[in-house]
Each structure stands twice: as structure tokens, then as C-alpha cells.
Amino acid sequence: MNRKVRVRFAPSPTGALHIGGVRTALFNYLFARQHGGEMLLRIEDTDSTRFVPGAEEYITESLAWLGIEIDEGICQDAPNGKGDHGPYRQSERREIYHQYVDQLLASGNAYIAFDTPEQLEAKRAEIANFQYDARTREQMVNSLTLSQEEVDARIAAGEKYVVRFKVEPNIDVHVHDLIRGEVVINSNILDDKVLYKSADDLPTYHLANIVDDHLMEISHVIRGEEWLPSAPLHVLLYKAFGWEDTMPQFAHLPLLLKPDGNGKLSKRDGDRLGFPVFPLEFHNQKDGSVSSGYREEGYYPEAVINFLALLGWHATGDQEMYTMQELIEQFSLERVSKSGAKFDYEKGKWFNHQYLQLRSNEELAEQFMPYLEAKGLSGDKATVAKVNELKPDMVVFTGDQVHLPYDKEQWDAFVQGIADIDPSIEQYHLPGNHDHILKDGTADPQDFIARFGSDRFAVRKNNVNVVGINTSLIYFDSALEQDQMVWLEETLEATEYSDVTLIFGHHPFFCENIDEEDSHVQIPKSKRRKYFDYFRAKGVDAVFAGHLHDNSAGEYEGIPMLTTTSSGYQLGDGPASIRVITIKDGQMTEELVPIR
């Protein structure tokens, strides 16, 4: 390469940094580091109406957490920018842009337009598929149809105007893309884009982007596929300025697609399916909304980087686990796909699991304790104390008693804790997915059975049938296994229909609404009604579960579906609680009793 490699990541501070933007930043960073180049962060804040307070700080914090180092521009260490090409916020560069607007006007590559929104709307109603271009510009109110005197008079009178780029018709514009090859667009499909608005004295993205990339000596523009339609205009702008020889090379990355269905990944997909689409939790100061983040969900930054790197880029071999240095050494734009990449969030969980396994027990304990302390919890001691205080006939543990099932110290601590429960109180244990996921990511119910004798139970006490079954296997198979259904059938057939019958498991059949969207935290929607219809036919009065590490309540045709916090820790905002069930005269009541 003849030029020093300089790339930029140029987000807008309009909210949380989308995970697709993070991948764009990552690919820029990998490319720069591989070629001994520099990574620049520029804030493109020309759209003042969409500015969100705190968004810029969020961007720099996100990149720092992920280990994407910024060599020049805005960063955590230099919030006002470091380097010789600043300012690095477009809102602080308006005086710079003026001369380039004037240059385009003077060369005849741009013109001034006074058309009001009403006039433009009227023209759209008059002309089907209206486009402001060579075919229509002579019909509009602009400096091409007005005299210079009238143009000057309108500006002097304070009339609002825009500056439009003058696209010559029927020209083949060639865009050489490092991923897609030669892309040819005829200029007839391009409109005369607005480059500058007098209303806020700021350029639009298209002008500011070109001017900044030129002045900041950007050698490669690596950005999302959504900007490919704008590339021909940008090529024409470079030519209009006479900068064709120093024009950066372009590479347009494939889109991140929905995990299911078609279309671009959005925040709604994360809300719907229960996974973050942002690197960090974000509190929007404009509307008060809170968006979940990978950091706060317990993901390691290395796992997020590894996961994102393989979305749209493929290595030469079968390797899946990469350090940042390995990614730098192996990354190439030649192996970036042209087609979109499905956002497999379950694969992201898998990566995080792999990186979790690389941590020592000491590291994990150190990382986990602050989380417990922040929630006001201290393992099982508080649970045991509250159980002994309540003196119930029995206590049912609905799983996820430890965080790492193969960690002997965690199990020893749990077993020691429950040993302090009053021996007159019967104990029954069900496994959660945390309790029997092994180091290779598989489930082994036998490991739990070896500790507690069984992963199911059926007890009749004072005309109450208490039935426990290992629903945590649903985490892997999305349904109860055949032998489980046979056992459950036999168990429920043996109960008295007049008795109160309670079903306990780990994985909930649903959380609050039986028709809510599928997610890894519950049984698939297609099976829920089948199970609950079965329960109703067998006289089941209520169903209880864990897994959520939180308290939720739902109901289907009179049968409650209730969850509670685990003995170890919780994820919801409410207090860690025990769900106390009281049966009197054949009637069930329940309440949440805080642990402390």
C-alpha cells in the first residue's frame, strides 16, 4: 500500500451504540492493526434534533470495554479529542465546511434551492415517483431558474434555503468495493442530494463525511451495507472537489440479520427474544427508556468480540476461539461475506460459556460476589435463616443453586448451607440448567442425581400432592422427555382428584402470558397449551418454577404459573424472596416473603 492505513469509525450520538455498529468498529480496528495503521473515532452530530445526552460517552465507554483502541479522535482518555486533524465533532467544524460549500457553488457542481416543504409536497402529488434531479430541477425554485439578483435578495431577506449537489444525468458511476467488487450505478437514479441547510448552518452527512474523510486523510472507509446506495454520490463528490486521486477505498459490510425471519437486526428483536443488542446498558435521558447490555448481562468482552468477528467474516480453518491478536493476524476483507449474517444470539451465549470456563474459580468468585452484594444477598445463609423461621412442612428448591455445576467449592458451600435447615423440615431438590451444564456445554442429569438421589419426586402430605420434575432439560430439548411424561402420567393417575396437586419444575412453561414470544427462559409457545390442558385434565391446581431468578406470575384457564428467585441470587429488581404456599381446607394461598 502506498498510503498509511487510516480508518475511522464515525457514529452519531443518537442513542445506544447498536451491536451492528460495534462490529463495524471492530472490523475497522482489525484492518488498521493488521496493516500497521491508525483507528480514528469521529462523532457525526450534524443532526441536532436527534442528539441524545450521554450517547457520546456511551460510545467511548463501549469501545474501551471491548478493547477497541482509538489512536486519534474522541476517546475516554481524551473526551475532546487527540490528534492533529480535529475538531473531531462535526458540530464543531461548521466553519470548515463553509468553504467547501462555496467551492461547489463556484464550480457549478451545486446550486441553491428555496423550495418550501409545501412546494415539494405539491410536486410529489403532481409527478409520480418525483425526484429532484436533472429532469425536474428546472421546474423548481432554485438558482438555476432564478436570476442572481433574486437569489441574493432572497438570501438577504433571511429566506431559508438548501444547497443541492448537481448530478449530471446518464453517467455510469463506478464504485470499486473491496468486498463486492465493481459496482456500477447510472446517475439517472440519483437525486440532487441536499448538502447544506441554512436553517441550522450545518452540512448534511454526505458533505461533512466527504470533507472530513479527505482532511483527516482516511485511506479506507469500512462501513455497513446500508451506505452502499450513497457510495456513487460520494464518488461524484470526490471528483467534483478534484480529490479523486486521494479518494479512500470502500468496503461495505453485510448486514446483521434477525435471528428469525428476514430483515435487519433491531432492538425490538432483542426485546422480543430476550437478548441484548447493545454492548452496555443504556439509560436514555430523553425518553427514560433502559436498554440492556452485554456487559450487564454478564458477558465477557472477549466473548462479544469473538462472537461479532465471526458474523460475516470466516476464517480459513475450523477454529472458533480467537484472541484479539489472533483476529488481527488473520483478518482480511477478502473473507468478508457479501450476504447478511444471521444474529445467532445462542451462539453468543456459547462463546461466553467458553470464556467463562477459562476463568479460575478464584476469578469467578471475585467477579460474582460484587453482583450478590449489589443485590443485598450473601449466598444461601439468608435463605436458610428464613426457612427455619417460617417452619414450613417442606421446602422445594427449584434449581440453579450454584452458578457452575462442576465447581466443587460452590457445591460444598451449598450443601453445607442447606445442612443448617431444621431437620424436621423436609427438603426436595430439582436441578436447574446451571446445576448440570458441564464444561463442554452439555447437560448431565446423572451428576445431580448422584448428589440428591433423584431429579424428580412425588409426595402426598395432608391431602396435598407435591410433584417435582426435571424441566431444566427443556433448556436443551424444548420438551419433556418420553420417560418423564410416562412417569408424570403414572404419578398423576395415582393422585386423588379431590386433593390439591402442585407441580414443581425449574424451566417455566411460561412467565406471565401463555402466548408470549418464545425465548430460552421458557417452554416453546407451541407446547405450552398442550401441557396445561394436560394438567387441567389431571386436576393440577398450580405450577411452580425457577430459572428466571425473579418473581413472576401468570395464569392459564384458572391454573396459576408462578416463579420465584433461586436460593443463590436473583436477576429482577424486586427483593429476593421465598414463595410460601399455604393449603387450608383444600384452598391454596401464596405469598412472597422477602429473605431479609
N, C-alpha and C positions, 0 to 999 in steps of 0.2 A: 504494500500500500504506500502510496506517495504522500498521503496526508496522515497526520496524527489522528488516531481514532478518538473522536469526541462524540458522545451520545448524550441525550437529555431525556429526562422524564418530566413531563410538563402537565401535571394535574390541575384541575380547577378546584378551588376551595368551596365547593357547593354542598358538602356533606361528608359522610364517611367514605374512606377510600375503598372502593369495590375490589373484591379479590381478583377480578379480571385486570384491574389497573395494577395490582401488586405483581401479577405475572408479567405484565408489560415492563414494569420497573426491573424485575428480576432478569428478564431476557436482555434488556439493555445493559445491566450490570455485568452479566456473564460475558457478553460480547466485548464490552470495554476491557474487562480484566484479561480476557484471553489474548487480546491484541495489544496489551500494554497501554491502553488508553485511559480516558477520564470519563467519569459519570457526573452529569450536571443535573441539578434539580431547579426547575423554574416554575413559578406559580403563575398560572394564566387566569387572572382575576379581572378580565375586562368586562364580564357580565356582573355588574354590581348588584343587580336585582336578585341574583341567586346566591349571593355570598352568605355563608353560614359562619358565625363566630366560632372560633375554636377548630375549624376544619383544617386550617394550615398546620397548626400544632399537631393535630391528629396525624396528618400525613407524615411529618418528620419523625414523630414518635414511632409510627408503624414501621417505617423503613429501618429505623435504628434497632427496633426489637427483632426484626427479621435478619439483621446483619448485612443489609444492603447499604454499603458505604457511599457517601456523597463526597466527591472530590471538589466540587465547585457549586456555588449557589446557596440556596436556603437549606439549612440543616439544624439539628438540635444544638450543635456546638456554636453555630453562627446564625441565629434567627434572622439577622438582617442580610445574610449572605457573605460568602467568602469567594475571592477570585477577582480577576481583572476585567470582567465583562458585565458587571452589574449596572443598574439595579437588576434584581432577579425576580421582581414582581412586575407584571405588565402594567399595573395601575400606576407605578412609579416611573414609567417610561414614556408617558404621553408626549412629552416634548420631542423625544427621539423620533416618534412615528410621524410627526407633522411634516418633516422634511421629505419623507418618502411618499406621503400622500401628495404633496406638492410636485414631487418628481414625476409621478404617474400622470397627474393632470397636465403638466407641462409637455410631456412626451406624447400626449394624445391617447395614452393607454387607459385612461379613466375619465369620467365625467361626473358632473354634479347633477343630482336629481332631487326635485322638490315635490314629487308626488306624495299626496297625503294618503293615510290609510284608507279613507273613503274612496279616493280616486282609484287606488289599486284594487279595492274590492269590486268597484263598478266594472273595471276592466276584466276581472276574473269572471264576472257574471256575463259579460259580453262575449268573451273569447274562451271557448272550451280549452282546458289544459293550458291556460295562459302562462307564459313565461316571459320575463323581462329580458329580451335578447335582441339580436340584430333584426328580427322580424317585427318587433313591436316597439323598440325604443324610440322610433321616430314619431310614434303616436302619443308619447308621454311628455310630462312636464320636466324637461331637463336642459342642460347646457347645450345639447345637440339640436334642440328645437327652439331655444330662446336666444335672443341677442345677448352679447356680452354685457351691454348696459343693463338689461333687465335682470340678468344673473346677479350682477354687482348690487343692483338696487334691492333685490330680494334678500341677499345676504346682509346688506347694511341695515335693513329693516328688522333683522333678527329672525327671519323665517328659517325654520328647521329644514335641514337637508341631509342627504347622504351622498357619499362618493361611491360610484359603482365602477367595477372593472369592465372595460370594453372588450368583450370576447369576439374575435373575428370569426365569421361563420365558415363552416365546412372545411375545417383544418383537422387533420389527424394528429392528435396529441399522443406522443409515445412516453409511457412511464415504464422504466426498467425497474422491476421489483425483484429483490434478491430472493424472495420466496416463490413468487408466482410467475417469474419470467417477464416477457414483454407484454405489456398491457396497452392496447391502442383504443383511444376514445375519440370519436368525432366531436368537434366543438359545437355542433348543432344541438347537442343535448345539454349543453352547459348554459346556464343563465348568467346575466351580468351581476355577479355577486356584489353585495354591499361590503365595502372595505372600511368605511369610516362613517360614524354618525355624529353630527354636530350636537345632538341633544345632550350627550354626555362627554363629548370631546374625547372619545376613545375609539380606537380601531376595533374592527371585528377580529375574530380568531384568525381568519385567513391572512390578513395583512400582518398582524402582530407576529404570528407564527413564522412567516417567511422572513421578516426583517430580523427577528430575534435569532433564528437559526443561522442566518448569514453573519450577523455581527458577533455572535458567540462561537463562530467557527465550528458549527456542528457538521460532522462528516457523515453520520448515518442517522436517519430518522427511522426508528423501530417503534411502531405503534399498532393499534388494533385495526382489524379489518374494516371497521365502520368508517375509517378515514380514507379508504381506498377511492370512493367516489370523488373525494376532494383533491386527490393527487393530481389529476390533469390541470385543474385550476392553479395549483401550486407550481407546477412546471411552467405554466404560462406566465405566472408572476415572476419567477426567476428569470425567464427570458426577457420580460418587459424591463426589469431592472438592469439587465446586462450581466447577471450573475450566473449564467449557465455553466461556466467553467468550474465554479466552486459549489454548484448545487449538490446537496447531500445525496447519498444513495438511500433508496427507500426499501423498507421491508414491512409488510403488513401481516400481522399475526392473526391466526384463525381465532374465531370467537370461542368463548366458553359457553357451552350449551346447557340447557336444562337437564337435570338427571333423568327426567321422564318427559316424553313428548318432544316437541320441536321448539325452536326459538332460543334467544339469548338468555343466559342465566340472570335472574333478578333477585332482589331482596325478598320478593313475595314467594319465590321458590324456597328460600331458606326458612321463612316463616311457616310455610305450608308443610315442609318435610322435616323441619326441626334441626337445621344445621346453620352455622354462621356463614355469611357471605362477605364479612369484613374481618380484617386482621385483629382489630381491637374493639372492645365495647365502645360504642359511641353514644353520647348524650347530646341530642340535637337541641341547641339552645333556642332555635326558632319555634319549633312545634312541640318540644318536650318529649319527643319520642326517644326510645332507647333501642339501639341495635346491638345484638350480641356479637361477640368477637372470639376469634380462635384463642387468643391469649387467655381470656377469662374462662373459656370452656375447658382449659387445662391442656391445650395443645403446646407442644414444644415448637419453637421457631424453626428448628432443623427439619421437623416433620412437615410443616407447612411448606417450606422451601422445596423439599424433596418431592412432595405431592404436586405442587404447582409446576415444577420443572418438567414433569412428565406429562403434562397436559398440553398436547400439541407439539411436543418435541420427543423424538425417540432416539435412544442410544443405539450403539452398534451391536451390543450383545444382550444378554438376559438380565444383566444387573439392574436392580431396582433401588437399592440403597446407595445414596451418593452424599458425600460431604460437599460443602460449598466449593472447596478446592477441586474436587473431582469433577464437579459440574463445570467449573471454569475451564478445566483442561479438556473436557470432551465436548463442550457445547459448540454447535455450529448452526448457522441459519439454513444450511443446505438440508438439515434433517428436521426442519420445522415443517409440519404438515400444512397443506393448503386448506384442508377441510376442518370444520369445527370440532372441538373436543368436548365430549360429554363430561360434565362435572360429577364424577363418581365420589360423592361425599363419604360413602362407606370405605372406599379405598383410602381416603384421608384419615379415617379412624384407624385403618390397618397400619398406615405409616406411623401414626402416633404411638400405637401399641408397640411397634418395633423399637422406636426410640425410647419408650418407657422401659423396655426390657434391658436396654443398655445401661440404665442407671443402677447404681448400687442401692442397697436397702437404706443406707445412711442418707444418700441423696434424696430418695423418695420420701423418707420420713421427714427430712428437713423441709422439703417442698410442701408436704401435705399438712403439717402442723399449723402453719400460719392460716391456712384455709379453715381448719377447725376452730382455731382461736377467734377468727373473724366472725364466725357463726356462733360464738359463745359455747362451744362444745369441747369436751375433753374425752373422747373415746366412749367407752361403754359404762364408765363409772356412774354417770348421771342416770343412765337408763336403768341400771341395776338398782340404784337407790330408790328410784321412783316405783319400780315394780314391787320392791319389798314394802314400800309404804302403802301401796294400793291393796296388797294381799289378794290378788285375783286367784281363781281356781286354777287357771292355766295361763301361760304366756306363749304366743306363737311368734317366732322370728321369721319374717317373710323375705329373708335373703339380703345379699350384699353386706355381710357382716365384716368382711375385710376388703381392702382395696386390691390386694394382689394375692390370689389364692395359693400360689406356690411359695409365698413368703412365710417361713416358719415362725418368725418373730411376731408377725401380725396375728397368726392363728393362735399362738401361745398366749398372746395378750387377750384375745377374745375369749378363749376357753377359760383362762384364769378369771376374767371378769364375770362371766356367767356362773362360775362356780360359787360366787358370793350371793346368788339368788337364794332366797329362803327355800330349803329343800322340800317344804310342804307344797310349794307351787310347781305344778307340772310344767315341763318345758318341751316344746316341739319346734323343730328346726326345718326350714325349707331352704334350698340353695338359691342364690341369685346368680346372674351371669358372671359377676365379679368373683364369686366364690368358687367357680370351677372353670374359668378360662385359663388354659395352660400357657406356657411361654411361647409355644408355637402358634398360638391363636385358636387352638381347638378346645372343645369342651370335653371334660371327663367327669360325668356324674359319679363314677365309682370313687373318685377321690373324696368327694363329700360324704358318700355313703360309708366309707371307711371310718370317718370321724364320728358320724351320728347314727350309724346303723341302717338308715334308710333315707330316701329322698321323697317319701310320701307317708302319710299316716291317716288313720281313721279312728276317732274316739267318740264314744257316746257317754255323756255325763249329764245327769239330771234332765233327761228328755231333750238334750241338745246334741246334735251330730256335728262334730268338727272334723272336716275333711281337708287334708292338705295334699297338694300335688305339685310336682316339679314343672311349673310353667316356664322356668327360665330357659329350657331347651327351645322354646319358641323363638328365642333370640337368634337361633341358628336355623331352625327348620320351619318357622312360621306356622306351626300347628302342633297339637299334642300328638305324641306317637301312638301307634296302634295298641301297644301293650298298656299304655297309660289309659286309653279310652276303655279297654276291656276291664282294667282294674276299677276305674271310676264307675262303670256300669254296674259291676258286681257290688261295689261298695254302696252305691245309692239305692240299688234294689233291696239291699238288706236293711235300710233305714225305715223307720216308721214315718208314714206321710204326715201324721199329726205332730211329729216332733219339729223343732226348729233345726234347720240344716244350714250350715255355714261352710262355704268353700274358701280355702286359702291357697294362694299361689304367690309367685314372685312377679312374673310378667303380667301386667294388667290386660284384660280383654278389651277395655277401652278406658279412657281417662275421665272425660267429662261428658262427652257426647258419643253415642254409639256409631254415629255417621261421620265423625271427624276423619280427616285425611289420614292415610297410612303413615306410620313412622316406625323407627326401630324400637320405640318405647312401648309398643302395644301390638296385640294380635291384629293381623290384617283385617280390614273392614269387611272383606268378603266372607270371613268366617265368624265374625262376632255374633250376628243374629242366630246363626246355626247353633253356636254354643249356648247362648242364652235361652233359646227356645227349648233346647235340651234340658237346661237347668230348671226352667219353669215346669216342664213336664215331670221332672223328678222331685218337685217340691222344694227346691232350693230357695232359701229366704234372702241370702245376701252373699256377695262375692267380695273377697278382700285380696289386696296385692301390695307389693312394694315397688321396687325398681325405679320409681320416679324420684326417690329421696325427697319427697314432698307430699303434701296432703291434697288429695283431690277427691271429688265426689260426683258421681253420675248415677243415672237410673235408666233402666230399660224395662218398660211394662211392669213396673212395680218391684223389680229386683234391683237393689242398690249395688253399685260398683264403687268400692272405697279403697283408697290407698293411704299409706302412711309413710313417715320417714324411716330410714334404716336406723339400726342401733348405732352405727358408726358416725354418719354425717348426713347432712341434708343439702339440697340444692335450692329449695324455694326460699321465699322471703319470710314466711311465717315461722313461728317458733318450733324447734324440734319437739315432737310430741309423741305420745303413745295413744293409740286409738283404743279406748276402753269400751267393750261390748258388755251390756247387761241384758240378761234374759229373765223376765219375770212374767209368770202366768202366760207363757207362750208368746210374749211380745218382746221384740228386740228394740233396745235403745242404744245409741252410741254417742260418745263424746270424745273430743280431743283434749287430752290432758298434757300440758307442757311438761317437759322433763325437768325444767327448773323455772 
